[in-house]
Amino acid sequence: VVLLAELLKLAISMAMYVLEVWRDTTVDPMGRLRNEIAEATAGLRAFRFALPAVVYLVENHIRFLVLKALASPVTWVVFSHVEIPMVALMSAAFLSRP
């Protein structure tokens, strides 16, 4: 389920990008795509985005596993609301921010 959700997001993003590129008639679409890929991969810039993406993918997968193991969706809702204050506490603790 998680893989299908991620593939669906990828397909929608790619479709939106293609529509955006093809609407701009002043630029060669394939040339623009090559330039943007070269710019994104230059200097290992893509890895700054890859690590959070992998963490998000793992988190999504764990969420689905936990949801499947819980007896009631109400339990999921209660524990999911605990996430907000926990993120705030962790942010204050690890990032030394008030």
N, C-alpha and C positions, 0 to 999 in steps of 0.2 A: 504494500500500500504506500509506504514512504517513497519507494523508488518511482512508482507511478505518479505520485504527487509532484516529485521533483522534475520528472520528465515533462509533465504537463506544464509546469512553470517555465521550463526551458523552451518548450515549443511556443508558448504564448509570447515569451520575450523575443524569441527569434522572429516570429511573425510580425511583432510590432516594429522591430528593428528593420526588417526588410521593407515594410510599408513606408517607414520614414525615409529610408535611403532611396527607394524608387520614386517617391514624390519629388525629391530634389533632382530636377532634370539638369542642373548646371554641373553636376559632378558625375564622373563615371562610377557606377555603383560598385563594381568589382575592385576598382582602384581605391575607392574610399574604404572598403572592407579590408583590403590588404594593409592600407596605411594605419587603420585603427588597430588591427591585430598586431602589427609591428610596434606601434606605440605602447600598447598594453603589455607586451611581453618584453619590452626593452628594460634592461636593468632590474630584472626580476620583480617588476612592479606588480605582476599578476599574483605573486605569492602573498602579498599583503591582503588580497581579497580571498585567496584560496583557503587560508587557515580559518577565518571566521565562517566561511561557507561549509567547510568540513565539520566544524564544531556544531553548526546549526543542523546539518544533516544528521549527525549522531544524536543530538538532542531530540530531534523530531522522531527518530527511530525509537529512542528510549521512551518517549511519551506514548507512542502507539503500543509498545510492549506493556507499559504500566497500565494503560487504559484497558487493555485486553485482560489483564490479571485482576483488576478491581471488580468487586461484586456489584457495585452500583455506580452509575454515572454521577450521582450526587457527591460521592466521596471525591471523585475527580475534580468537580467544581470547587469544593471546599479547599482541597489542597492546591489547586491552581491559583487561588486567590492569595495564598500564603507566599507565592513567588514574588510578588511586588515588594513587600517589606523585606524579604530575604535579600533581594538584589540591592535594595537600598543599604542594608546593613553590610553586605559584602563590599559594596562600593566604598562605603565609609572606612571599612577596616583595611581593605587591600590597597585602595588608591589614596588613602590618607586625606580624604575630602570630607568636609562637614555635610 
